[in-house]
Amino acid sequence: MKRWLWSSSADIWLMIGVMCIGIICAGISNLVPPIGLLDIGTTYAQPYLEGFHGLERNPQFSYSFTKENATVTFPGIGSNWTTLVLRASGYRPESDPPAELFLATGETEPIRLQLRSDTARYYLLLPPGDDDLRIQLTSPTFTTPTDPRQLGVAIDWIAAHQLEYGWPFWQALYLALIGGLGYWLLRRVAVERQPAAAMMLAALVTLSGLLASFRIWWAIFTPMLVGLLVGLHLCLGPLRAFTRFAFARGGETLSQWHETWLWRIVVLAALIKIGGVIYPQTIVYDERWHVPRTQMVLDGRFLELVVPSRVTLLGDTVGFEGGHFPYSPLWYLITAPFGLIGIDLGLASNVLNTALDVSRSLLIAYIALRLFGRPGPAVTAAGCYHLLLMPYFLISWGNWPTQLGLWGTLVLIAVVLAYNDRPEERQALWGVAAAAALAMLTYTVVGIMAFTMMGIYALFELVRRETQARRRGKLILLGLAIAEGAAFIIYHMWYVPVIVAETVPVISKALSQRVSSTNAAPLPTPIIDGAFMLNHLTWPGILLILGGVVLAWSAARRAHGLLIGWWAVLLLYSLVSWNIADMILKQVFFMLPLAALCMALAIDWLWRQHWIGKTAVVLSLVYLSLRLADRWYEYIMVKRHIG
């Protein structure tokens, strides 16, 4: 113990120093008088509100009605005297008494306001308190013949302006913890002491600047960032041990240097991506569809997800205009326990989905190592997956079962490659069958793509003259058959009658209309898909990927048929998307890990081409990184996934 303390003393003192700097930065950020304004009639205000009805708008302004009891919170404001400005309407039907509103904080008794029927401003002076100003609003409610809701008062916006300097106790604590936990995390991924301290000081200065400039937008996030850092510390050790074990069982190992860089990539991706989805301003479009389905499991209605029901009617989602399709229930079973222990299902689903996205880097690194046998491109591929922009937030933000399906597909590819050299082993069959079952059960549509890819690979192996190749082909086909048998018994069997009676006729009708009618229903076209990919991959990314395709073919030690099958999925299911049913670009998402592999090979090749190649790599990565940062901000603060 004494030896450990002596060897770690420098780290301990540096960590304490960084934490002290965090406290100082928080104090300096409050030198700028904290100001916050909440436009109640917009979604940007929702993380700060409780007890309000939905958003409404009239020709003059947007607003929201309070319920009988409501709360408004201004994080990071209120440690000294604060002016509160409220713009509200006290509208009441003619038969009702004038509207009254009572405002209270933890330091004040309720203050009574009698509101005018038209919109007006009201000013209050609040005494010092906590540095998170929490205002309770209470008012009598009313209803109208056309609106049965219990309506309080209509609020347009609320602003809080702290008049004098106040010590930000909680923000100082949070920044100190962020500094200490962040420094420790960097040291755990082998960043040297001085660079780790410098990086955390830069992060703390940036955070304090954001707190000074955009108080409530960032003060609400700092405690969540502390929680994220704690979670990474708890997960890092077990995940590293398990990953090292899994790589070894799969016949591959990484040197200490490459393994360290791989985990640096994973930690950085987790900070950016999981940090993005836990940021309270983020609105995930698919929550409105998937959270209720998880709630169905909690309500004892699980069978509705397994058998044909309104959940499996795909008319509005993938363009069948009718017909049922097997809808994998696994995601909802995985997320239901979070609801049982009281965790918000939307937040839990976002974090889990994004953690799966981050962990895909590990699977991509292993697959690259098995295919090409070179650790450099394997680790680079893991990083490229998070620099392709499209996976960054479009993959992370929603459509959770699809993302689980992509994760299951990568597990299947990794398992098949792990047994590539020993297909005759008995455990190989059950390993491939289990991985294939996982790929199908995670999400049926993506599972079918995975089966298509593996089927093409198996056929390529069967026509070869090598004994081992034929064994691989038989292993894959038999594993797929066992997996589909399991999926059929679990839930596919329920869909046979409706697929025959409804889905197949709908597909036939769609095909006949595309052939015979010049005015067929519009479906995605190659131009639309191409514009979508260009928008997110950019020309530098696309050029690197295309160059890497050639390198991938020549560098692959094994499984050329696998590469053919993987690329064939893009072609085959793009034809389905363009002519039968909109796949919502699932075939594009399916290709992104392969695109990352190709991109990594191109970067590796360029890096070895003297200064010209190195310059091209640096410029490309800088450009892609800046685009990633731009998309991170756009999808969190601007677009926010509101469809």
C-alpha positions in Angstrom: 0.0 0.0 0.0 2.8 2.4 0.9 4.6 1.6 -2.3 1.4 2.2 -4.3 0.9 5.6 -2.6 4.5 6.5 -3.2 4.4 5.6 -7.0 1.0 7.4 -7.3 1.8 10.5 -5.3 2.5 12.6 -8.4 -0.9 11.5 -9.9 -2.7 12.2 -6.6 -1.3 15.7 -6.3 -1.9 16.5 -10.0 -5.5 15.3 -9.7 -6.0 17.4 -6.6 -4.6 20.4 -8.4 -6.9 19.8 -11.4 -9.9 19.6 -9.1 -8.8 22.9 -7.4 -8.6 24.5 -10.9 -12.1 23.2 -11.5 -13.4 25.0 -8.4 -11.6 28.2 -9.4 -13.0 28.0 -13.0 -16.6 27.6 -11.6 -16.1 30.6 -9.4 -14.7 32.7 -12.3 -17.6 31.7 -14.5 -20.0 33.5 -12.0 -18.2 36.8 -12.4 -20.4 37.2 -15.4 -23.9 37.8 -13.9 -25.8 34.5 -14.6 -28.8 35.1 -16.9 -31.3 32.5 -18.1 -34.4 32.8 -20.4 -36.8 30.0 -21.0 -39.2 30.3 -23.9 -41.9 28.2 -22.4 -43.6 27.6 -25.8 -40.7 25.8 -27.3 -39.2 22.3 -26.8 -35.9 23.9 -25.6 -37.6 24.7 -22.3 -39.0 21.3 -21.6 -36.0 19.9 -19.6 -36.5 22.8 -17.1 -40.3 22.4 -16.7 -42.6 20.1 -14.7 -46.4 20.3 -14.4 -47.1 22.0 -17.7 -49.5 21.0 -20.5 -48.3 20.6 -24.1 -46.9 23.4 -26.3 -49.4 25.7 -28.0 -49.3 28.7 -30.3 -51.5 31.6 -31.4 -50.9 34.3 -33.9 -49.0 36.4 -31.3 -46.8 34.0 -29.4 -46.1 30.4 -28.4 -46.9 29.3 -24.8 -47.8 26.5 -22.5 -50.5 26.3 -19.8 -49.5 25.4 -16.2 -51.4 22.7 -14.4 -52.5 23.3 -10.8 -48.9 22.9 -9.6 -45.9 23.5 -11.8 -42.2 23.9 -11.4 -39.6 25.9 -13.4 -35.9 25.4 -12.7 -32.9 27.7 -13.6 -29.8 25.6 -13.1 -26.7 27.6 -12.0 -28.7 30.7 -11.1 -29.9 32.0 -7.7 -26.9 32.0 -5.4 -27.5 35.8 -4.8 -30.3 38.3 -5.3 -32.1 37.5 -8.5 -34.7 39.3 -10.7 -37.4 37.1 -12.1 -39.4 38.3 -15.1 -42.5 36.5 -16.1 -44.6 37.1 -19.3 -47.9 35.5 -18.9 -51.6 35.7 -19.6 -54.3 35.2 -17.0 -57.1 34.5 -19.4 -60.3 33.2 -17.8 -63.8 32.6 -19.1 -66.1 35.5 -18.3 -67.9 33.5 -15.6 -64.6 32.7 -13.7 -62.8 35.0 -11.2 -59.6 36.7 -12.2 -56.5 34.5 -12.4 -54.2 34.2 -9.5 -50.7 32.8 -9.5 -48.6 32.0 -6.4 -44.8 31.8 -6.8 -42.5 30.3 -4.2 -38.9 29.2 -3.8 -37.1 27.3 -1.1 -36.3 30.7 0.6 -39.6 32.5 0.1 -43.2 32.2 1.1 -45.7 32.1 -1.8 -46.0 35.4 -3.5 -49.4 36.2 -4.9 -49.9 37.7 -8.3 -53.2 38.7 -9.8 -52.8 38.4 -13.6 -54.3 40.4 -16.3 -56.4 38.7 -18.9 -54.1 39.9 -21.7 -50.4 39.2 -21.9 -48.2 41.2 -19.6 -44.9 41.2 -17.8 -44.4 40.7 -14.0 -41.3 41.4 -12.0 -40.2 39.8 -8.8 -37.0 40.2 -6.6 -35.9 36.9 -5.1 -33.4 36.5 -2.2 -30.2 34.5 -2.3 -30.6 30.7 -2.1 -29.2 27.6 -3.8 -27.4 28.1 -7.1 -30.2 26.2 -8.8 -33.3 28.4 -8.7 -36.4 26.3 -8.4 -39.7 28.1 -8.6 -43.0 26.5 -7.7 -46.1 27.8 -9.5 -49.6 27.3 -8.1 -52.8 28.6 -9.5 -56.6 27.8 -9.6 -57.5 26.0 -12.8 -60.4 26.2 -15.2 -61.9 24.2 -18.1 -63.8 25.2 -21.2 -66.6 23.3 -23.1 -64.1 22.4 -25.8 -61.1 21.7 -23.6 -61.5 19.4 -20.6 -57.9 20.0 -19.3 -57.4 21.6 -16.0 -55.7 24.9 -17.2 -53.8 27.2 -14.9 -52.1 30.2 -16.6 -50.6 30.6 -20.0 -46.9 31.5 -19.8 -44.9 32.9 -22.8 -41.5 33.1 -21.2 -39.6 33.3 -17.9 -36.3 35.0 -17.4 -34.0 35.0 -14.3 -31.1 37.6 -13.9 -28.8 37.2 -10.9 -27.9 40.7 -9.8 -24.8 40.2 -7.7 -21.9 37.7 -7.5 -22.7 34.5 -5.7 -20.5 31.5 -5.0 -21.7 28.6 -7.3 -21.4 25.8 -4.8 -22.8 23.0 -6.8 -21.1 23.9 -10.1 -17.8 24.2 -8.3 -18.3 20.7 -6.9 -19.3 19.3 -10.3 -16.3 20.9 -12.1 -14.0 19.6 -9.4 -15.3 16.1 -9.9 -15.2 16.4 -13.7 -11.6 17.5 -13.5 -10.6 14.7 -11.1 -12.5 11.9 -12.8 -11.4 13.1 -16.2 -7.7 13.2 -15.3 -8.0 9.7 -13.7 -9.7 8.3 -16.8 -7.0 9.7 -19.1 -4.4 8.1 -16.9 -6.2 4.8 -17.1 -5.9 4.9 -20.9 -2.1 5.6 -20.6 -2.1 9.3 -21.3 1.0 10.8 -19.7 0.6 13.0 -16.6 1.4 16.4 -18.1 -0.7 15.9 -21.3 -3.6 14.5 -19.1 -3.5 17.5 -16.8 -3.3 19.9 -19.7 -6.2 18.3 -21.5 -8.4 18.5 -18.4 -7.4 22.1 -17.7 -8.5 22.9 -21.3 -11.7 21.1 -20.8 -12.4 22.9 -17.5 -11.7 26.3 -19.0 -14.0 25.5 -21.9 -16.8 24.4 -19.5 -16.4 27.5 -17.4 -16.6 29.6 -20.5 -19.8 27.8 -21.6 -21.2 28.3 -18.1 -20.5 32.0 -18.3 -22.0 32.4 -21.7 -24.9 29.9 -21.7 -25.6 29.3 -18.0 -28.7 27.2 -17.9 -27.9 25.2 -21.0 -24.7 23.8 -19.5 -25.3 24.0 -15.7 -28.0 21.3 -16.3 -25.5 19.0 -18.0 -22.5 19.1 -15.6 -24.0 16.7 -13.1 -24.8 14.3 -15.9 -21.3 14.5 -17.2 -20.1 13.6 -13.7 -22.4 10.5 -13.8 -21.0 9.6 -17.3 -17.4 9.7 -16.1 -18.3 7.6 -13.0 -20.0 5.1 -15.3 -17.0 4.9 -17.6 -14.7 4.3 -14.7 -16.9 1.4 -13.5 -17.2 -0.2 -16.9 -13.6 0.3 -18.2 -11.8 -2.4 -16.2 -14.3 -5.3 -16.7 -14.8 -4.4 -20.4 -11.0 -4.4 -21.1 -10.6 -7.7 -19.4 -13.6 -9.3 -21.3 -12.4 -7.8 -24.6 -8.9 -9.2 -24.1 -10.4 -12.6 -23.3 -12.8 -12.5 -26.3 -10.0 -11.5 -28.7 -7.8 -14.3 -27.4 -10.6 -16.9 -27.7 -11.1 -15.7 -31.2 -7.4 -16.3 -32.1 -6.2 -12.7 -32.1 -4.4 -10.4 -29.7 -3.4 -6.8 -29.8 -0.1 -5.4 -28.6 -0.2 -3.1 -25.5 0.3 0.0 -27.7 -2.6 -0.9 -30.1 -4.9 -2.0 -27.3 -4.3 1.3 -25.5 -5.2 3.3 -28.6 -8.3 1.2 -29.2 -9.5 2.0 -25.7 -8.7 5.7 -26.1 -11.0 5.7 -29.2 -13.7 3.9 -27.2 -13.5 6.3 -24.3 -13.6 9.3 -26.6 -16.5 8.0 -28.6 -18.4 7.2 -25.3 -17.8 10.7 -24.0 -19.0 12.3 -27.2 -21.9 10.0 -28.1 -23.3 9.0 -24.7 -22.7 12.6 -23.6 -24.8 13.6 -26.5 -27.8 11.4 -25.8 -27.9 12.2 -22.1 -27.8 15.9 -22.7 -31.3 17.0 -21.7 -31.9 19.1 -24.8 -31.7 16.0 -27.0 -35.0 14.9 -28.4 -35.0 11.4 -30.0 -37.6 10.9 -32.7 -38.1 7.2 -32.2 -38.8 7.4 -28.5 -42.5 8.0 -29.4 -42.6 4.6 -31.0 -40.3 2.4 -29.0 -40.8 3.5 -25.4 -44.6 2.6 -25.5 -43.6 -0.9 -26.8 -41.3 -1.4 -23.9 -44.1 -0.3 -21.7 -46.3 -3.0 -23.3 -43.8 -5.6 -21.8 -44.1 -4.0 -18.4 -47.9 -4.0 -18.7 -47.9 -7.7 -19.4 -48.8 -7.3 -23.1 -45.6 -8.9 -24.4 -47.4 -11.3 -26.7 -48.6 -8.3 -28.8 -45.0 -7.9 -29.8 -44.5 -11.5 -30.8 -47.7 -12.2 -32.8 -49.2 -10.1 -35.6 -50.7 -6.9 -34.2 -50.8 -3.2 -34.8 -47.1 -3.0 -33.9 -46.1 -5.3 -36.8 -48.3 -3.5 -39.5 -45.7 -1.9 -41.7 -47.9 0.3 -43.9 -46.6 3.6 -42.5 -43.0 2.7 -41.8 -41.4 0.8 -44.7 -43.9 1.4 -47.5 -45.6 -2.0 -47.7 -49.0 -0.1 -47.4 -50.3 -3.1 -45.5 -49.2 -6.5 -44.4 -47.4 -7.7 -41.3 -43.8 -8.5 -40.8 -42.1 -10.2 -37.9 -41.0 -7.5 -35.4 -38.2 -8.6 -33.1 -39.1 -8.2 -29.5 -35.6 -8.6 -28.0 -34.9 -4.8 -27.6 -38.0 -4.4 -25.5 -37.1 -7.3 -23.3 -33.7 -5.9 -22.7 -34.9 -2.4 -21.8 -37.9 -3.4 -19.7 -35.9 -4.0 -16.5 -34.8 -0.4 -16.5 -38.4 0.6 -16.2 -39.0 -1.8 -13.4 -36.4 -0.1 -11.2 -37.8 3.4 -12.0 -35.3 4.6 -14.6 -36.7 6.7 -17.4 -37.2 4.4 -20.4 -36.2 7.0 -22.9 -33.0 7.9 -21.2 -32.1 4.2 -20.5 -32.8 3.3 -24.1 -30.7 6.1 -25.5 -27.7 5.3 -23.3 -27.9 1.6 -24.0 -28.3 2.1 -27.8 -25.4 4.5 -27.9 -23.3 2.2 -25.7 -23.9 -0.5 -28.3 -22.8 1.9 -31.0 -19.6 2.6 -29.1 -18.9 -1.1 -28.5 -19.2 -1.7 -32.2 -15.7 -0.3 -32.5 -14.4 -3.3 -30.6 -16.2 -5.7 -33.0 -15.0 -3.8 -36.0 -11.4 -3.9 -34.7 -11.6 -7.7 -34.2 -13.2 -8.2 -37.7 -10.5 -6.1 -39.3 -7.8 -8.0 -37.5 -9.2 -11.4 -38.6 -9.6 -10.2 -42.2 -6.3 -8.3 -42.7 -4.1 -9.5 -39.9 -2.7 -6.1 -39.2 -3.4 -4.3 -35.9 -2.8 -0.8 -37.3 -5.7 -0.8 -39.7 -7.8 -2.6 -37.2 -7.5 0.1 -34.6 -7.8 2.8 -37.3 -11.1 1.2 -38.5 -12.5 1.5 -35.0 -11.7 5.2 -35.1 -13.0 5.7 -38.6 -16.4 4.3 -37.6 -16.8 7.3 -35.4 -15.4 9.8 -38.0 -17.8 8.8 -40.8 -20.3 11.2 -39.4 -23.4 9.2 -40.4 -22.9 6.6 -37.7 -22.1 9.3 -35.2 -25.5 10.7 -34.6 -27.8 9.1 -37.2 -26.9 5.7 -35.9 -26.9 6.7 -32.3 -30.1 8.8 -32.1 -32.9 6.4 -32.6 -34.4 3.4 -34.3 -33.1 1.3 -31.5 -34.0 -2.2 -32.7 -32.2 -1.5 -36.0 -29.0 -0.5 -34.1 -29.3 -3.6 -32.0 -29.7 -5.6 -35.2 -26.5 -4.1 -36.6 -24.6 -5.0 -33.4 -25.9 -8.6 -33.6 -24.8 -8.7 -37.2 -21.2 -7.7 -36.3 -21.3 -10.4 -33.6 -22.3 -13.0 -36.2 -19.5 -11.8 -38.6 -16.9 -11.9 -35.7 -18.0 -15.5 -34.7 -17.9 -16.8 -38.3 -14.4 -15.3 -38.7 -13.3 -16.7 -35.4 -14.0 -20.3 -36.6 -12.8 -19.6 -40.1 -9.7 -21.8 -39.6 -11.4 -24.6 -37.6 -14.8 -25.1 -39.1 -14.7 -28.8 -38.2 -14.9 -28.2 -34.5 -18.2 -29.2 -32.8 -18.4 -26.0 -30.8 -18.1 -24.0 -34.1 -21.5 -25.1 -35.2 -23.2 -24.0 -31.9 -21.2 -20.8 -31.8 -22.3 -19.8 -35.3 -25.9 -20.9 -34.7 -26.1 -18.9 -31.5 -24.6 -15.8 -33.1 -27.0 -16.2 -36.1 -29.9 -16.6 -33.7 -28.8 -13.4 -32.0 -28.6 -11.6 -35.4 -32.1 -12.6 -36.3 -33.7 -12.0 -32.9 -32.2 -8.6 -32.5 -34.1 -7.2 -35.5 -35.6 -9.2 -38.2 -35.0 -6.9 -41.2 -31.3 -6.5 -40.4 -31.2 -10.2 -39.5 -32.4 -11.1 -43.0 -29.7 -8.9 -44.4 -27.1 -10.7 -42.3 -28.4 -14.0 -43.4 -28.3 -12.9 -47.0 -24.6 -11.9 -46.6 -23.7 -15.1 -44.9 -25.6 -17.2 -47.4 -23.7 -15.6 -50.3 -20.4 -16.2 -48.4 -21.4 -19.8 -47.8 -22.2 -20.4 -51.4 -18.8 -18.9 -52.5 -17.1 -21.3 -50.1 -19.1 -24.4 -51.2 -18.0 -23.9 -54.9 -14.3 -23.8 -54.0 -12.3 -27.0 -54.3 -10.6 -26.6 -50.9 -11.9 -29.0 -48.2 -11.7 -26.3 -45.5 -13.7 -23.9 -47.6 -16.5 -26.4 -48.2 -16.5 -27.2 -44.5 -16.9 -23.4 -43.8 -19.8 -23.2 -46.3 -21.6 -26.2 -44.7 -21.0 -24.8 -41.2 -22.5 -21.4 -42.1 -25.5 -22.8 -43.8 -26.2 -25.3 -41.0 -25.8 -22.6 -38.4 -28.2 -20.3 -40.2 -30.7 -23.1 -40.5 -30.6 -23.9 -36.8 -30.9 -20.2 -36.0 -33.9 -19.7 -38.2 -35.5 -22.8 -36.7 -35.1 -21.2 -33.3 -36.5 -17.9 -34.5 -39.4 -19.7 -36.2 -40.4 -21.5 -33.1 -40.2 -18.3 -31.0 -42.1 -15.9 -33.2 -41.8 -16.3 -37.0 -44.3 -19.1 -37.1 -47.1 -16.7 -36.1 -46.5 -14.7 -39.3 -46.8 -17.4 -41.9 -50.5 -17.0 -42.5 -50.5 -13.2 -42.7 -47.4 -13.1 -44.8 -49.0 -15.4 -47.3 -52.4 -13.7 -47.2 -51.3 -10.0 -46.9 -47.6 -9.3 -47.3 -46.8 -11.3 -50.4 -49.8 -9.8 -52.3 -48.8 -6.3 -51.2 -45.2 -6.9 -52.5 -46.6 -8.4 -55.8 -48.9 -5.4 -56.2 -46.0 -3.0 -55.6 -43.8 -4.7 -58.2 -46.6 -4.8 -60.8 -47.3 -1.1 -60.3 -43.6 -0.3 -60.7 -43.5 -2.3 -64.0 -46.9 -1.3 -65.5 -47.6 2.2 -64.2 -45.7 5.4 -65.1 -47.3 7.1 -62.0 -46.3 4.6 -59.4 -46.1 5.6 -55.8 -42.8 7.5 -55.2 -40.1 5.4 -53.5 -36.5 6.3 -52.8 -34.2 6.5 -55.8 -30.5 6.1 -56.3 -30.2 9.9 -56.5 -31.9 10.4 -53.1 -29.8 7.7 -51.4 -26.6 9.1 -53.0 -27.4 12.6 -51.8 -28.0 11.2 -48.3 -24.7 9.4 -48.2 -22.8 12.3 -49.7 -24.3 14.7 -47.2 -23.0 12.6 -44.3 -19.9 10.9 -45.6 -18.6 13.9 -47.6 -16.3 13.5 -50.7 -13.1 13.0 -48.7 -14.8 10.1 -46.8 -16.2 8.6 -50.0 -12.9 8.7 -51.8 -11.1 7.1 -48.9 -13.8 4.4 -48.8 -13.7 3.7 -52.5 -9.9 3.5 -52.5 -10.1 1.1 -49.5 -12.4 -1.3 -51.4 -9.5 -2.2 -53.7 -7.1 -2.5 -50.8 -9.5 -4.6 -48.8 -9.8 -7.2 -51.6 -6.0 -7.5 -52.0 -5.3 -7.4 -48.2 -7.9 -9.9 -47.0 -6.2 -13.0 -45.8 -9.5 -14.9 -45.9 -13.2 -14.6 -46.6 -13.2 -12.8 -50.0 -16.7 -14.2 -50.3 -17.7 -12.5 -47.1 -16.6 -9.1 -48.6 -18.6 -9.9 -51.8 -21.7 -10.8 -49.7 -21.4 -7.7 -47.6 -21.3 -5.4 -50.6 -24.0 -7.3 -52.3 -26.4 -6.4 -49.4 -26.2 -2.8 -50.4 -27.0 -3.6 -54.0 -29.8 -6.1 -53.4 -31.6 -4.3 -50.7 -31.3 -0.9 -52.5 -33.2 -2.5 -55.3 -35.8 -3.6 -52.8 -35.9 -0.1 -51.4 -36.3 1.5 -54.8 -38.9 -0.8 -56.2 -40.9 -2.5 -53.4 -40.7 -0.9 -50.0 -38.7 1.9 -48.4 -36.1 0.3 -46.2 -35.3 3.7 -44.6 -31.7 3.3 -45.6 -31.2 0.2 -43.4 -29.0 -1.2 -46.1 -26.8 1.9 -45.9 -26.4 1.5 -42.1 -25.6 -2.1 -42.6 -22.6 -1.1 -44.9 -21.1 1.4 -42.5 -18.8 -1.0 -40.6 -17.4 -2.3 -43.9 -17.0 1.3 -45.1 -14.9 2.0 -41.9 -12.7 -1.0 -42.7 -12.1 0.2 -46.2 -11.5 3.7 -45.0 -8.9 2.5 -42.5 -7.0 0.6 -45.2 -6.9 3.7 -47.4 -5.6 5.8 -44.5 -3.0 3.2 -43.7 -1.8 3.1 -47.3 -1.6 6.9 -47.7 0.3 7.2 -44.4 3.1 5.1 -45.9 3.4 7.3 -49.0 5.9 9.8 -47.6 4.9 13.4 -46.8 2.2 13.7 -49.5 0.2 10.8 -48.2 0.6 11.9 -44.6 -0.6 15.4 -45.5 -3.6 14.0 -47.2 -4.4 11.8 -44.2 -4.1 14.7 -41.7 -6.2 17.1 -43.8 -8.9 14.4 -44.3 -9.1 13.6 -40.7 -9.2 17.2 -39.6 -12.0 17.9 -42.1 -14.0 14.8 -41.0 -13.4 15.6 -37.3 -14.7 19.2 -37.8 -17.7 17.9 -39.7 -18.4 15.5 -36.9 -18.3 18.3 -34.3 -20.6 20.3 -36.5 -23.1 17.4 -36.8 -22.9 16.8 -33.0 -24.0 20.4 -32.4 -26.6 20.4 -35.2 -28.3 17.2 -34.1 -28.3 18.0 -30.4 -29.1 21.7 -30.4 -30.7 22.6 -33.8 -32.4 19.6 -35.4 -32.7 17.5 -32.3 -34.4 14.7 -34.2 -37.9 16.2 -34.4 -39.5 14.6 -37.5 
